[in-house]
Amino acid sequence: MTVETKIRLDRDARREAILEAAQAVFMEAGFAAASMSEIAARVGGSKGTLYNYFKSKEELFEAYIQRFCAFQQEAMDDLLSRRGDVRETLRDVGLSFLRFSLSETALRNLAMVAAESRRAPEIGRVFYAAGPMRGVERLADFMAAAAAEGRLRPCDPLCAAHQFIGLCQNRLLKACLCNVMSRPDAESLDSEVSSAVDTFMAAFGPR
């Protein structure tokens, strides 16, 4: 390993440590109350060290959100790259999406962003672009290809993708966000997604 490579790896590891500490502080305090000083203390360095990586708390938050959302995007990319049955693919995508979006961290992120975006709209835009919108666009690409191959009816793929995600998450996400339901078990998730796929294919499946 060259010295240059080692420095790059060390820097990447330090950046990851900062993002891990930022997640903990953002989850505990919310964006507005979180401070760069507290994040630096969690990492075990100075506030100046943080500013070597991120110019502001907003930039750090954006990096944290992009990192968090990237985990789900990778899983979706893998599922949507397969050339299997559309119904089976949508079921796998729906289950992956629900497991992720109903996780404790995802729910707390969503609640935090919704609260903070009134005061700082850019926070909401960053989150929406990196997470929900990117996922819908990737799903729309899959649906456009499936429609072109005759595996789905001709449709507006972006609209269809939004509708499928809505069918999967609408009831459970609202209930979990409002804390009237604990995280659903595997059987409940499977039932919800199966129903969503049936409804979606009745509307968009090939004639």
C-alpha positions in Angstrom: 0.0 0.0 0.0 1.4 3.4 -1.0 1.6 6.3 1.4 -0.9 8.2 -0.7 -3.4 5.3 -0.6 -3.0 4.9 3.2 -3.7 8.7 3.7 -6.8 8.4 1.5 -8.1 5.4 3.4 -7.4 7.1 6.8 -9.2 10.2 5.6 -12.2 8.0 4.5 -12.3 6.3 7.8 -12.2 9.6 9.6 -15.0 10.9 7.5 -17.1 7.8 8.3 -16.5 8.3 12.0 -17.7 11.9 11.7 -20.8 10.8 9.9 -21.5 8.1 12.5 -21.2 10.7 15.3 -23.3 13.1 13.4 -26.1 10.5 13.1 -26.1 10.0 16.9 -26.2 13.7 17.6 -28.9 14.5 14.9 -31.0 11.6 16.2 -30.8 12.8 19.8 -31.0 16.6 19.4 -32.5 17.2 16.0 -30.9 19.3 13.4 -31.4 22.8 14.9 -30.1 21.9 18.4 -27.2 19.7 17.1 -23.8 21.5 17.3 -20.6 20.9 15.5 -18.8 21.1 18.9 -20.8 18.1 20.2 -20.2 16.1 17.1 -16.5 16.8 17.3 -16.5 15.7 20.9 -18.2 12.4 20.0 -15.5 11.8 17.3 -12.8 12.7 19.7 -11.3 15.7 17.8 -11.6 19.4 17.5 -14.3 21.4 15.8 -11.7 22.6 13.4 -11.1 19.0 12.3 -14.8 18.8 11.3 -14.5 21.9 9.2 -11.7 20.3 7.3 -14.2 17.8 6.0 -17.5 19.8 6.0 -17.8 23.6 5.6 -21.0 23.8 7.7 -23.5 21.8 9.7 -25.8 21.9 6.7 -23.1 20.4 4.5 -22.5 17.7 7.1 -26.2 17.0 7.4 -26.5 16.6 3.6 -23.6 14.1 3.6 -25.2 12.2 6.4 -28.6 12.0 4.6 -26.9 11.0 1.3 -25.0 8.2 3.1 -28.1 7.0 4.9 -30.2 6.9 1.7 -27.4 5.2 -0.3 -27.8 2.0 1.6 -31.4 1.6 0.4 -30.6 2.8 -3.1 -28.0 0.1 -3.4 -30.5 -2.6 -2.3 -33.1 -1.3 -4.8 -30.6 -1.1 -7.6 -29.7 -4.7 -7.1 -33.4 -5.8 -7.0 -34.4 -3.8 -10.1 -31.4 -4.9 -12.2 -32.8 -8.5 -12.2 -34.7 -9.6 -15.2 -37.3 -11.8 -13.5 -41.1 -11.6 -13.3 -42.4 -8.1 -12.8 -44.8 -9.2 -10.0 -42.0 -10.9 -8.1 -39.6 -8.0 -8.6 -42.2 -5.5 -7.3 -42.9 -7.7 -4.3 -39.1 -7.8 -3.4 -38.8 -4.0 -4.0 -41.8 -3.3 -1.9 -40.6 -5.5 1.0 -37.1 -3.9 0.9 -38.6 -0.4 0.8 -41.0 -1.0 3.7 -38.4 -2.7 5.9 -36.1 0.3 5.4 -38.7 3.1 5.7 -40.3 1.6 8.8 -37.0 1.2 10.6 -36.5 3.2 13.7 -33.7 5.3 12.2 -35.7 6.0 9.0 -38.8 7.1 10.9 -36.8 9.4 13.2 -35.0 10.9 10.2 -38.3 11.6 8.4 -39.9 13.1 11.6 -36.8 15.3 12.1 -36.6 16.5 8.5 -40.4 17.2 8.4 -40.0 19.4 11.5 -36.9 21.2 10.4 -37.8 21.8 6.8 -40.4 24.5 7.8 -37.5 26.5 9.2 -34.9 25.4 6.7 -36.5 24.2 3.4 -33.1 23.2 2.0 -33.0 20.4 4.5 -36.2 19.0 3.1 -35.0 19.4 -0.4 -31.8 17.5 0.3 -33.6 14.7 2.0 -36.3 14.4 -0.7 -33.8 14.4 -3.6 -31.4 11.9 -2.0 -34.0 9.5 -0.7 -37.7 9.4 -1.9 -37.2 11.0 -5.3 -34.2 9.1 -6.3 -35.8 5.8 -5.3 -39.0 6.7 -7.3 -36.9 7.7 -10.4 -35.0 4.4 -10.3 -38.3 2.4 -10.0 -39.8 4.5 -12.9 -36.8 3.4 -15.1 -37.7 -0.2 -14.3 -41.4 0.4 -15.1 -40.6 2.2 -18.4 -38.4 -0.8 -19.5 -41.1 -3.3 -18.4 -43.8 -1.3 -20.4 -41.6 -1.2 -23.5 -41.2 -5.0 -23.3 -44.9 -5.5 -22.9 -44.6 -6.7 -19.3 -46.7 -3.7 -18.1 -49.3 -1.6 -19.9 -48.1 1.7 -21.5 -48.1 4.3 -18.7 -46.4 7.4 -17.2 -43.7 5.5 -15.4 -42.9 8.2 -12.9 -46.6 8.4 -11.9 -46.9 4.6 -11.7 -43.8 4.4 -9.5 -45.2 7.0 -7.1 -48.5 5.1 -7.0 -46.8 1.8 -6.2 -44.8 3.3 -3.4 -47.9 4.9 -2.1 -49.8 1.6 -2.1 -47.0 -0.1 -0.2 -46.3 2.5 2.5 -49.4 4.7 3.0 -51.2 2.9 5.9 -48.2 1.5 7.8 -46.0 4.6 7.5 -48.7 6.9 8.9 -49.5 4.5 11.7 -45.8 4.1 12.7 -45.1 7.9 12.4 -48.1 8.7 14.7 -46.9 6.0 17.1 -50.2 4.1 17.1 -48.5 1.0 15.8 -45.2 -0.7 16.6 -43.1 -1.9 13.8 -45.1 -4.5 11.8 -43.8 -8.1 11.8 -42.7 -9.9 8.7 -46.1 -11.5 8.1 -47.8 -8.1 8.2 -45.3 -6.5 5.8 -45.6 -9.4 3.4 -49.4 -9.1 3.5 -49.3 -5.3 2.9 -46.9 -5.6 0.0 -48.7 -8.5 -1.6 -52.0 -6.5 -1.5 -50.2 -3.5 -3.1 -48.7 -5.6 -5.9 -52.1 -7.2 -6.6 -53.7 -3.7 -6.8 -50.9 -2.3 -8.9 -50.9 -5.2 -11.4 -54.7 -5.0 -11.8 -54.2 -1.4 -13.0 -50.9 -1.7 -14.8 -50.4 -5.3 -15.7 -50.5 -6.5 -19.3 -54.0 -7.0 -20.7 
